[in-house]
């Protein structure tokens, strides 16, 4: 059982880092080439369990969005990240090693990208099938005002790489907050 103070500390540190890095990146560019909040969410879930991962995902998006620009995406992104953080707290016992963590992070980011796009497209009035098609195509081709080709795979790879490197490094130096 993780001590309550350790859990709170881990939530505070990872949320603070996620917010700080996301706001700093947004001051330079609004192009999302890495999903910083989701990376810290996966790290939190892996190291601290479902409660830590879910809380980091929820608060990192809510706080950083209120600094950057809140909107309906704030609700969608924060809740979806929270669910992914809880899942990462649960899959920890099934994945180990940098490659397995990278693959799990890649597919977590892919799932996040597709589901968040589909939900937001539905919110603006698209039917489900059209939202799903545009959500998937939008990973590779510019749609709905986008202008970058292949931004989806670039984001999935960079987020998965960051997550797997941070988790591997923290495990290497002995940071363990949640039993495997």
trRosetta pair geometry for C-beta under 8 A, 3 or more apart (Angstrom, degrees):
i j d omega theta_ij theta_ji phi_ij phi_ji
2 6 5.5 -120 179 82 92 119
2 7 5.1 104 123 -60 122 100
2 48 6.5 89 -138 -155 171 72
2 49 6.3 -151 -4 3 141 134
2 52 7.9 -39 100 -36 167 125
2 177 5.5 47 -128 162 127 82
2 178 5.7 -35 -59 -91 128 68
3 6 4.4 87 65 6 92 107
3 7 6.9 -160 92 -8 47 86
4 7 5.7 -56 -149 36 32 113
4 8 6.3 30 155 -17 67 107
5 8 5.7 -52 -144 38 32 110
5 9 6.2 34 155 -20 64 107
6 9 5.7 -54 -145 37 30 112
6 10 6.2 30 155 -19 64 107
6 48 7.8 -172 130 -124 90 103
6 177 5.5 -178 151 -142 119 106
7 10 5.9 -56 -147 37 28 110
7 11 6.4 29 154 -18 63 106
7 48 5.9 123 -126 -167 71 119
7 49 7.7 -43 -115 46 109 112
7 51 6.5 6 -163 97 133 122
7 52 5.7 -131 -152 -74 83 103
7 177 7.2 139 -84 169 56 127
8 11 5.7 -54 -148 36 31 112
8 12 6.2 29 155 -19 65 108
9 12 5.8 -57 -147 38 29 110
9 13 6.1 23 159 -15 66 109
10 13 6.0 -54 -140 39 28 106
10 14 6.0 15 166 -7 65 113
10 44 6.5 138 148 -135 104 84
10 47 6.6 -156 -155 108 138 115
10 48 4.5 162 117 -79 154 141
10 52 5.3 -13 104 -140 123 135
10 177 5.4 21 -67 -105 152 174
11 14 6.4 -65 -141 45 21 100
11 15 5.8 18 164 -15 63 117
11 44 7.0 72 -102 -147 55 130
11 48 7.3 -163 -56 133 71 170
11 52 5.6 -136 -71 -138 84 75
11 55 5.0 -20 -130 104 126 130
11 56 5.8 -144 -136 -67 66 82
11 59 7.5 68 177 36 100 143
12 15 6.1 -60 -140 41 21 107
12 16 6.0 21 161 -18 61 113
13 16 5.9 -59 -146 39 24 111
13 17 6.3 21 157 -16 63 109
14 17 5.7 -52 -142 39 31 110
14 18 6.1 33 157 -20 64 108
14 40 4.7 157 -179 180 92 106
14 41 7.9 136 151 -75 126 31
14 43 6.2 -169 -131 90 129 110
14 44 4.6 158 118 -75 168 109
14 48 8.0 -132 -3 -1 147 138
14 52 7.5 78 34 172 145 101
14 56 4.7 -22 106 -125 122 135
14 60 7.6 -63 131 -68 80 125
15 18 5.7 -56 -145 38 29 112
15 19 6.2 25 158 -16 65 107
15 40 7.3 151 -83 136 29 138
15 55 7.5 -64 -62 130 125 85
15 56 5.3 -143 -67 -131 80 70
15 59 4.8 -9 -133 98 135 119
15 60 5.1 -141 -135 -71 68 79
15 63 6.9 81 173 22 106 144
16 19 6.0 -56 -144 39 27 107
16 20 6.0 25 159 -18 64 112
17 20 5.8 -58 -141 40 27 111
17 21 6.0 18 165 -11 66 111
17 40 5.9 169 88 -111 101 140
18 21 6.3 -60 -141 42 23 102
18 22 6.1 18 162 -15 62 113
18 36 5.8 154 -150 139 68 91
18 37 4.8 84 180 -112 121 58
18 39 7.6 174 -112 67 97 80
18 40 3.6 -121 -75 39 112 156
18 41 7.4 69 -105 -39 154 70
18 56 6.7 120 -7 180 150 96
18 60 3.8 -25 110 -136 142 129
18 64 7.0 -98 129 -39 84 134
19 22 6.0 -62 -144 40 25 107
19 23 6.1 18 163 -14 65 111
19 37 7.8 50 -71 -94 49 96
19 60 5.8 -144 -55 -142 75 66
19 63 4.9 -37 -104 102 135 120
19 64 4.6 -161 -129 -68 71 92
19 67 7.1 101 -171 7 102 142
20 23 6.2 -60 -144 40 23 104
20 24 6.1 21 158 -17 62 113
21 24 5.7 -56 -142 41 29 113
21 25 6.1 31 158 -20 65 107
21 36 4.8 -158 105 -161 112 145
21 40 7.9 150 41 -42 129 129
22 25 5.8 -54 -145 37 29 110
22 26 6.3 27 155 -17 63 109
22 36 4.4 -166 -74 73 83 132
22 37 5.7 13 -65 -45 145 89
22 60 7.3 116 -6 172 144 96
22 64 4.4 12 88 -148 136 152
22 68 7.5 -78 135 -41 102 136
23 26 5.7 -57 -147 40 30 112
23 27 6.6 40 151 -29 63 100
23 64 5.7 -143 -53 -139 87 90
23 67 5.2 -26 -105 110 126 143
23 68 6.4 -149 -111 -60 74 95
24 27 5.7 -48 -153 24 33 114
24 28 7.2 22 151 -10 61 104
25 28 5.9 -64 -161 39 37 106
25 29 6.9 -48 168 55 72 75
25 34 7.5 -116 -137 62 161 102
25 36 6.3 168 7 -26 146 143
26 29 7.3 -93 -132 78 29 35
26 30 5.9 42 -144 -99 78 61
26 64 8.0 140 -6 178 141 106
26 68 5.2 -40 148 -113 170 123
31 148 6.7 90 -144 -36 120 151
31 151 7.5 -121 -170 -131 96 127
32 35 6.4 39 180 -81 116 67
32 151 7.3 82 77 174 76 119
32 155 6.0 30 128 -107 90 130
33 151 7.1 -100 -100 -149 65 84
33 154 5.6 -49 -150 132 83 117
33 155 6.0 -142 -161 -85 29 74
33 158 6.0 38 145 32 77 162
34 39 7.0 -3 168 -31 98 137
34 155 6.4 -179 -91 -138 26 67
34 158 4.3 -94 -93 120 93 124
34 159 5.4 153 -156 -70 68 72
34 162 6.3 75 -160 -15 127 145
35 38 4.0 8 129 31 119 117
35 39 6.2 149 93 -25 69 85
35 109 5.9 167 32 -132 139 108
35 112 7.1 125 178 101 172 145
35 155 5.9 67 -27 -179 94 107
35 159 4.5 6 40 -97 89 140
36 39 5.6 -54 -146 31 31 114
36 40 6.6 22 160 -10 65 105
36 162 7.9 -56 -110 120 58 164
37 40 6.1 -61 -151 41 32 104
37 41 6.2 39 150 -26 66 108
37 57 7.0 99 155 -136 97 53
37 60 4.0 160 -141 125 99 122
37 61 5.1 103 170 -67 162 73
37 64 6.3 -137 -71 27 124 147
37 77 7.6 66 83 159 148 115
37 81 6.0 -32 131 -129 110 158
38 41 5.1 -49 -145 33 37 120
38 42 6.4 37 156 -19 67 100
38 57 7.2 38 -112 -122 55 95
38 81 5.6 -126 -96 -121 76 104
38 84 6.6 1 -145 92 97 151
38 108 7.3 173 173 127 118 107
38 109 6.1 122 122 -102 147 83
38 112 5.8 83 -118 169 149 179
38 159 6.0 11 85 -163 112 138
39 42 6.1 -55 -153 34 29 107
39 43 6.5 29 150 -17 63 107
39 105 7.7 43 -118 -159 68 126
39 159 5.2 -140 -69 -156 98 79
39 162 4.7 -15 -140 100 146 121
39 163 4.7 -142 -145 -67 78 87
39 166 7.2 97 165 17 105 143
40 43 5.4 -50 -145 38 37 115
40 44 6.1 43 153 -23 66 105
40 56 5.8 -129 129 165 93 126
40 60 5.9 152 78 -99 126 160
41 44 5.7 -56 -149 36 28 113
41 45 6.4 26 155 -16 64 105
41 53 5.8 75 177 -165 69 74
41 56 5.1 176 -108 102 57 102
41 57 3.7 61 -127 -80 129 87
41 60 6.5 -128 -60 31 92 142
41 81 5.0 -136 -83 -179 164 99
41 82 7.8 -112 -144 -82 130 30
41 84 6.0 65 127 92 134 104
41 85 4.2 -97 -176 -78 97 102
41 88 7.0 133 134 19 76 147
42 45 5.8 -52 -145 38 32 110
42 46 6.1 31 157 -18 65 109
42 53 7.1 33 -113 -137 22 112
42 84 7.0 -46 -75 141 81 107
42 85 7.1 -123 -73 -103 36 61
42 88 4.8 -173 -138 -107 60 159
42 105 5.5 85 175 -113 168 96
42 108 6.2 124 -92 95 126 160
42 163 4.7 4 83 -141 135 136
42 167 7.6 -69 124 -53 95 128
43 46 5.9 -60 -147 39 27 110
43 47 6.0 5 164 -1 65 115
43 56 7.9 -91 70 125 80 165
43 163 6.1 -146 -54 -141 83 76
43 166 5.3 -39 -99 108 132 128
43 167 5.7 -153 -117 -70 77 85
43 170 7.4 97 -159 8 108 151
44 47 6.3 -66 -136 48 23 96
44 48 5.4 -34 -175 33 64 118
44 52 4.6 -145 172 138 93 94
44 53 4.6 155 102 -95 90 51
44 55 7.5 -120 156 64 145 77
44 56 3.6 138 -3 11 172 155
44 57 7.4 -152 60 -32 134 74
44 85 5.9 -9 82 -146 111 113
44 88 7.5 88 75 90 63 133
45 48 7.0 -71 -110 58 13 76
45 49 7.0 -62 -157 122 50 11
45 50 6.5 29 -140 -101 90 35
45 52 6.5 178 -87 86 35 85
45 53 2.3 41 -77 -89 83 144
45 54 7.3 83 -91 -30 100 56
45 56 7.6 -129 -38 44 70 122
45 57 7.8 19 -45 -32 110 114
45 84 7.5 -121 -26 129 155 61
45 85 4.4 -174 -59 -166 114 57
45 86 6.8 -113 -118 -47 122 8
45 87 7.0 11 -170 71 158 48
45 88 2.8 97 96 87 142 104
45 89 4.0 -105 -160 -44 82 69
45 90 7.8 -41 -180 8 115 57
45 92 7.2 -161 136 -51 78 107
46 53 7.3 95 -9 -81 47 122
46 88 5.3 -61 -48 164 70 107
46 89 7.4 -123 -58 -87 23 43
46 92 5.2 142 -141 -99 58 104
46 101 7.3 39 -116 -132 153 114
46 167 5.3 -12 102 -122 156 129
46 178 7.8 -179 141 52 33 130
47 52 7.1 -80 83 106 77 151
47 167 7.1 -154 -51 -125 96 84
47 170 6.4 -36 -91 120 134 146
47 175 6.4 -14 -140 131 130 103
47 176 7.1 -143 -150 -132 79 35
47 177 5.0 58 154 31 85 106
47 178 6.1 133 153 14 33 106
48 51 7.2 -89 134 73 101 76
48 52 2.8 5 104 32 129 166
48 53 6.7 173 69 -36 91 69
48 56 8.0 113 50 -22 136 127
48 89 7.0 -50 90 -108 60 107
48 177 4.6 -13 -95 95 69 132
48 178 5.2 140 -146 -38 15 120
49 52 5.5 92 57 17 66 102
49 53 6.9 -133 105 -3 30 97
49 89 4.2 61 175 -154 37 116
49 92 7.5 -76 -97 3 50 147
49 177 7.5 -113 -6 109 89 94
49 178 4.2 170 -44 -120 89 141
50 53 5.9 -60 -140 42 28 109
50 54 5.9 24 166 -16 66 112
50 85 7.4 113 -156 127 47 73
50 86 4.4 38 -157 -147 93 66
50 87 7.9 81 -116 -24 91 16
50 88 7.9 153 -100 68 54 57
50 89 3.2 -163 -61 86 47 145
50 90 5.7 40 -74 -45 111 82
51 54 6.1 -58 -142 40 23 108
51 55 6.1 18 161 -15 62 113
51 86 7.9 47 -63 -108 27 79
51 89 7.0 116 13 -121 44 168
52 55 6.0 -63 -145 40 25 107
52 56 6.1 23 160 -18 65 110
52 85 7.4 -129 103 172 52 114
52 89 6.7 139 50 -91 81 124
52 177 7.2 65 -41 106 167 138
52 178 7.4 -133 20 -52 136 131
53 56 6.0 -57 -143 37 26 108
53 57 6.3 25 159 -17 63 109
53 84 7.5 -115 161 109 114 57
53 85 2.9 178 149 176 80 80
53 86 5.8 -175 89 -57 111 27
53 87 7.6 -116 124 48 147 47
53 88 4.7 -179 -136 66 155 104
53 89 4.4 -150 13 -39 129 101
54 57 5.9 -57 -148 37 28 111
54 58 6.3 26 157 -18 64 110
54 82 4.5 48 -161 -169 73 78
54 83 7.3 47 -117 -70 93 20
54 85 4.4 178 -68 91 33 113
54 86 4.2 35 -68 -59 111 88
54 89 7.2 -55 -20 -3 87 136
55 58 5.8 -55 -146 37 31 111
55 59 6.1 9 166 -2 67 113
55 82 7.5 55 -64 -128 19 94
55 85 7.2 -133 29 127 40 153
56 59 6.5 -66 -138 48 23 96
56 60 5.6 25 168 -24 64 116
56 85 5.7 170 58 -128 89 146
57 60 6.3 -54 -133 33 19 108
57 61 6.8 7 169 -6 56 110
57 78 6.9 137 139 -162 73 52
57 80 7.9 -119 167 95 126 46
57 81 3.2 -170 -171 134 102 89
57 82 4.3 -176 91 -75 116 40
57 83 7.6 -112 111 27 158 40
57 84 6.1 153 -112 61 154 87
57 85 3.7 -148 -16 -24 124 128
58 61 6.8 -83 -169 40 20 99
58 62 6.3 7 157 -11 64 117
58 78 5.0 62 -146 176 51 96
58 79 7.2 39 -109 -87 85 38
58 81 6.7 -175 -59 85 36 98
58 82 4.1 40 -60 -81 89 117
58 85 7.6 -95 -16 28 74 146
59 62 5.5 -57 -135 42 35 109
59 63 5.6 27 170 -14 73 110
59 78 7.7 84 -44 -147 16 114
60 63 6.5 -57 -138 41 20 102
60 64 6.1 7 167 -6 59 117
60 78 7.9 171 64 -119 60 83
60 81 7.0 -102 62 136 106 154
61 64 6.3 -63 -136 46 24 101
61 65 5.7 24 166 -20 64 115
61 74 6.5 157 146 -152 97 61
61 77 4.6 -168 -157 117 144 104
61 78 3.8 -160 82 -84 125 75
61 81 5.3 150 -26 23 132 147
62 65 6.1 -62 -145 38 21 109
62 66 6.5 17 159 -17 60 108
62 74 6.2 82 -114 -178 56 104
62 78 4.8 50 -51 -105 82 149
63 66 6.0 -60 -152 35 28 108
63 67 6.7 23 152 -15 63 105
64 67 5.6 -56 -152 37 37 110
64 68 5.9 20 155 -7 72 113
65 68 5.8 -62 -133 50 32 99
65 69 6.8 -63 -168 74 67 40
65 70 4.8 88 140 -97 100 66
65 71 7.5 -120 -175 22 119 65
65 73 7.3 -168 -128 95 137 89
65 74 4.1 163 129 -107 162 103
65 77 7.1 143 -62 65 137 134
65 78 7.4 -94 4 -49 139 111
66 70 5.2 17 -93 -55 56 117
66 74 7.5 72 -53 -128 69 144
70 74 4.7 -6 -149 -43 79 150
71 74 5.9 137 54 -11 43 95
72 75 6.0 -47 -167 31 50 108
72 76 6.6 41 143 -11 74 109
72 120 6.9 139 106 -124 110 86
72 123 5.6 171 145 163 151 158
73 76 5.4 -60 -144 46 41 110
73 77 5.4 36 161 -18 77 112
73 116 7.4 59 -148 -178 88 110
73 120 5.9 13 -93 -100 85 132
74 77 6.2 -55 -133 42 21 104
74 78 6.0 13 168 -13 60 115
75 78 6.4 -63 -141 40 20 103
75 79 6.2 10 166 -9 60 115
76 79 6.4 -68 -147 41 21 102
76 80 6.0 14 162 -13 62 117
76 116 5.5 122 141 -140 115 81
76 119 5.0 168 -136 103 129 135
76 120 5.9 -135 36 -62 173 89
76 123 7.7 -108 -56 -28 137 145
77 80 6.0 -62 -141 42 24 108
77 81 6.0 23 161 -17 64 111
77 116 5.9 45 -90 -131 68 134
78 81 5.9 -54 -143 39 27 109
78 82 6.3 33 154 -25 61 106
79 82 5.5 -52 -149 32 32 116
79 83 6.6 33 153 -19 64 101
80 83 5.8 -51 -152 33 34 111
80 84 6.5 31 151 -15 65 105
80 112 5.9 127 142 -135 121 81
80 115 6.0 166 -134 103 135 121
80 116 5.5 -132 36 -75 170 94
80 119 7.7 -161 -59 14 131 151
81 84 5.6 -55 -147 40 35 111
81 85 6.2 41 151 -23 67 104
81 112 7.0 48 -84 -130 65 129
82 85 5.6 -51 -148 34 31 115
82 86 6.6 33 153 -19 63 102
83 86 5.8 -52 -152 34 32 112
83 87 6.5 33 150 -18 64 105
84 87 5.5 -52 -148 37 35 114
84 88 6.3 37 152 -22 66 103
84 108 5.4 109 -156 -169 120 109
84 111 7.4 156 -98 87 115 117
84 112 6.0 -17 -57 -75 152 112
85 88 5.6 -52 -147 34 32 111
85 89 6.7 35 152 -20 62 102
86 89 5.7 -53 -156 32 33 114
86 90 6.7 25 149 -14 64 108
87 90 5.6 -64 -153 40 35 109
87 91 6.1 23 156 -16 73 110
87 108 7.4 177 90 -117 129 113
88 91 6.0 -53 -130 39 34 102
88 92 6.9 64 162 -53 59 85
88 104 7.8 125 -114 143 84 123
88 108 7.1 28 -70 -112 105 157
89 92 6.4 -25 -162 -16 28 116
89 178 7.1 -107 -146 -166 85 169
90 93 7.9 -56 170 20 42 96
91 94 5.1 -69 -167 46 68 110
91 95 5.7 27 145 2 100 110
91 104 6.3 172 129 -153 147 144
92 95 6.8 -79 -138 50 25 84
92 178 6.6 56 92 104 174 125
92 180 6.2 -121 136 -114 103 80
93 180 5.6 147 -105 -168 70 69
95 100 4.2 -173 -156 138 88 115
95 101 5.6 130 146 -78 122 58
95 103 8.0 -156 -133 64 128 93
95 104 5.0 -47 -92 -27 165 148
96 100 6.0 34 55 60 32 140
96 101 7.5 6 -148 -46 15 96
96 180 7.7 52 -82 -151 120 147
97 100 4.9 78 67 16 91 104
97 101 6.7 -167 88 -7 43 92
98 101 5.8 -62 -145 42 28 111
98 102 6.1 33 156 -25 66 107
98 164 5.0 91 -160 169 72 113
98 165 7.5 41 -138 -81 113 47
98 168 4.7 8 -87 -77 97 142
99 102 5.5 -52 -146 34 30 114
99 103 6.4 28 156 -17 64 104
99 164 7.8 66 -72 -154 15 147
100 103 5.8 -52 -146 36 32 110
100 104 6.3 29 155 -15 65 107
101 104 5.8 -56 -145 40 30 109
101 105 6.1 29 155 -18 65 110
101 163 6.8 -148 155 121 102 94
101 164 4.3 141 103 -117 107 87
101 167 5.4 -146 -167 75 155 144
101 168 6.9 -170 48 -51 153 91
102 105 5.8 -60 -146 40 26 109
102 106 6.2 33 154 -26 64 106
102 160 4.9 80 -162 158 65 107
102 161 6.7 29 -128 -87 106 46
102 163 7.6 150 -105 77 48 94
102 164 4.0 -15 -70 -56 75 157
103 106 5.6 -49 -146 31 30 115
103 107 6.6 19 159 -8 63 106
103 160 7.6 68 -64 -163 12 137
104 107 6.2 -61 -149 43 29 102
104 108 6.2 33 152 -23 65 109
105 108 5.5 -53 -143 36 32 115
105 109 6.3 31 158 -17 65 105
105 159 6.5 -154 159 121 107 82
105 160 3.7 147 101 -126 106 73
105 163 4.1 172 -126 73 150 142
105 164 5.8 -134 13 -45 144 89
106 109 6.1 -60 -153 37 26 107
106 110 6.3 26 150 -19 63 109
106 156 5.1 64 -153 166 72 102
106 157 6.8 20 -115 -90 104 45
106 159 7.9 141 -100 78 45 89
106 160 4.0 3 -65 -79 70 156
107 110 5.3 -48 -140 37 37 117
107 111 6.2 42 157 -20 66 103
108 111 5.8 -53 -149 37 28 111
108 112 6.3 31 151 -20 63 107
108 160 7.9 141 45 -92 92 90
109 112 5.4 -52 -145 37 33 115
109 113 6.2 35 155 -22 66 104
109 155 6.5 -160 167 127 129 87
109 156 4.5 164 97 -122 124 68
109 159 4.6 131 -94 81 149 139
109 160 6.1 -114 6 -50 134 88
110 113 5.8 -52 -147 34 29 111
110 114 6.4 20 158 -12 63 108
110 139 7.9 29 -138 -123 80 149
110 152 7.6 67 -120 174 73 104
110 156 5.2 31 -63 -112 80 135
111 114 6.1 -60 -146 40 27 105
111 115 5.9 15 164 -9 66 115
112 115 6.3 -63 -137 44 22 102
112 116 5.8 16 168 -14 63 115
113 116 6.4 -60 -139 40 19 104
113 117 6.3 16 162 -16 58 113
113 135 7.7 151 135 179 72 92
113 139 6.2 86 134 -97 137 106
113 152 5.7 126 159 -137 159 95
113 155 6.7 126 -84 90 136 133
113 156 7.0 -77 -11 -67 142 97
114 117 6.0 -64 -151 38 25 109
114 118 6.2 22 158 -19 65 110
114 132 7.7 32 -177 -144 100 68
114 135 5.1 94 -152 145 62 119
114 136 6.2 23 -122 -80 107 70
114 139 7.4 -27 -76 -53 81 126
115 118 5.8 -55 -143 37 30 110
115 119 6.3 28 160 -17 65 107
115 135 8.0 93 -48 -178 12 150
116 119 6.0 -55 -146 38 29 109
116 120 6.3 22 159 -12 64 111
117 120 6.0 -64 -147 43 27 105
117 121 6.1 26 157 -19 66 110
117 131 7.4 169 129 176 76 84
117 134 7.3 -143 155 107 118 82
117 135 3.6 147 102 -128 120 95
117 138 6.0 -177 -154 65 153 141
118 121 5.8 -57 -145 38 27 110
118 122 6.4 29 155 -19 63 106
118 128 7.4 36 -174 -153 108 65
118 131 4.6 99 -148 137 65 108
118 132 5.4 25 -113 -85 121 59
118 135 4.4 -39 -61 -49 75 160
119 122 5.7 -56 -151 35 30 111
119 123 6.4 35 150 -24 64 104
119 131 7.9 121 -32 166 14 141
120 123 5.3 -46 -147 31 37 118
120 124 6.7 26 156 -11 65 102
121 124 6.0 -59 -150 41 33 102
121 126 4.4 -26 156 37 94 135
121 130 7.4 -142 150 107 131 82
121 131 3.6 163 95 -131 124 96
121 134 5.9 148 -118 74 158 125
121 135 6.3 -125 0 -58 140 97
121 144 7.6 -120 -103 -72 103 161
122 125 7.8 145 -177 8 30 7
122 126 5.9 -84 -88 66 39 79
122 127 7.8 20 -115 -164 79 12
122 128 6.4 20 -96 -91 117 61
122 131 5.0 -19 -54 -75 75 168
126 130 4.7 -126 -176 91 109 112
126 131 4.3 139 101 -65 124 89
126 134 7.0 -78 -158 25 168 138
127 130 5.0 80 59 17 80 106
127 131 6.8 -151 91 -10 35 94
128 131 5.7 -60 -146 38 27 112
128 132 6.3 26 157 -19 65 106
129 132 5.7 -52 -146 35 31 111
129 133 6.4 31 154 -18 64 105
130 133 5.7 -53 -146 37 32 111
130 134 6.2 24 158 -11 66 109
131 134 6.1 -58 -142 43 27 104
131 135 5.9 33 155 -25 63 111
132 135 5.6 -54 -142 36 27 116
132 136 6.5 20 160 -13 63 106
133 136 6.2 -62 -151 38 26 103
133 137 6.1 18 158 -10 66 113
134 137 5.7 -55 -134 46 32 107
134 138 5.6 42 160 -31 65 111
134 143 5.3 -169 -161 147 92 154
134 144 6.5 74 175 -29 130 118
135 138 5.8 -53 -143 31 20 117
135 139 7.7 34 151 -31 52 92
136 139 6.1 -41 -170 8 38 113
137 140 6.4 -78 -168 47 43 94
137 141 5.5 -33 166 44 86 108
137 143 5.9 82 103 -41 103 145
138 141 6.9 -78 -107 68 28 64
138 142 7.7 25 -138 -152 67 19
138 143 4.3 -93 -93 41 89 120
138 144 6.7 -18 -103 24 130 106
138 146 6.3 132 -152 -6 93 154
138 152 7.0 114 112 -52 62 122
139 150 7.9 11 144 -140 63 33
139 151 7.2 -133 -162 72 42 69
139 152 2.6 6 -160 -32 81 168
139 153 6.7 89 161 -30 102 68
140 149 6.9 4 167 -167 54 69
140 150 5.8 11 -141 -88 56 52
140 152 6.1 -52 -50 32 51 122
140 153 7.2 41 -93 -11 76 105
141 146 7.9 122 126 86 47 129
141 149 6.3 -5 -114 -123 45 77
142 145 7.9 -109 177 99 96 23
142 146 3.8 -156 -147 99 73 90
142 147 5.0 46 -123 -97 144 19
142 148 6.3 122 -81 38 99 32
142 149 6.5 -64 -28 -70 87 59
143 146 5.5 23 44 26 41 117
146 151 7.0 -129 -166 16 129 143
148 151 4.3 80 98 -58 118 114
150 153 5.4 -45 -169 43 85 106
150 154 5.7 88 132 -24 87 103
151 154 5.6 -61 -146 42 33 115
151 155 6.0 33 157 -21 69 108
152 155 6.0 -62 -150 36 25 106
152 156 6.3 21 157 -16 65 108
153 156 5.5 -53 -141 39 34 112
153 157 6.0 30 162 -17 68 108
154 157 6.1 -58 -146 39 25 106
154 158 6.2 15 161 -11 63 113
155 158 6.1 -59 -138 42 27 103
155 159 5.9 22 165 -15 65 114
156 159 6.2 -62 -143 41 22 106
156 160 6.0 18 161 -15 62 114
157 160 5.9 -60 -143 41 25 108
157 161 6.1 27 158 -21 64 110
158 161 5.7 -52 -143 36 29 113
158 162 6.4 30 157 -18 63 105
159 162 5.9 -53 -147 37 30 110
159 163 6.2 28 156 -17 64 109
160 163 5.8 -56 -144 39 30 111
160 164 6.1 23 161 -15 66 110
161 164 6.1 -59 -142 40 25 104
161 165 6.1 21 161 -15 63 112
162 165 6.0 -62 -145 40 25 107
162 166 6.1 20 161 -16 65 111
163 166 6.1 -60 -145 38 25 106
163 167 6.1 19 161 -13 64 112
164 167 5.9 -56 -141 41 28 108
164 168 6.0 29 160 -19 64 111
165 168 5.8 -56 -142 39 27 110
165 169 6.1 25 159 -18 63 109
166 169 5.9 -57 -146 39 27 109
166 170 6.2 23 159 -16 64 110
167 170 6.0 -58 -144 39 28 107
167 171 6.2 26 158 -16 64 108
168 171 5.9 -59 -148 39 27 109
168 172 6.2 32 153 -25 64 108
169 172 5.5 -54 -147 33 31 115
169 173 6.5 13 160 -5 66 107
170 173 6.2 -62 -145 45 30 99
170 175 3.9 -57 179 54 92 128
171 174 7.6 56 -178 -66 31 15
171 175 6.7 -82 -73 58 31 75
171 176 7.0 62 -122 -72 68 88
176 179 7.7 65 162 -88 113 39
176 180 7.9 -71 -151 -23 122 97
